[in-house]
Amino acid sequence: MTMLSFRVPPEEAARAKECADYIGVALSELYREALRRHINAILAERDAEIYEKMPLTEEELSAFDDVQYWLPAEDWSDWIEWLDAKG
């Protein structure tokens, strides 16, 4: 793991500590999770921009069509009937 260090205003540090205590995690875990989520959100926006510039090809779309019709490897019909009868 790599060590990151950054400064935050005292009020923000106090709120972060309060939040970490409330959810029962270490402050460093709270910051790691917040950073991970923020980075994922930024990269998702970038991925959307890339998709707009380079949408899926017909070949790629047809691959999704093929996957759409895959069925479970196991027989779940009894379970499905049970759910239907229950609901």
Protein Blocks (a to p, Z undefined) as FASTA:
>chain_A
ZZddddddfklmmmmmmmmmmnopafklmmmmmmmmmmmmmmmmmmmmmmmmmccdfklm
mmmmmmmmpccfbdcklmmmmmmmmZZ
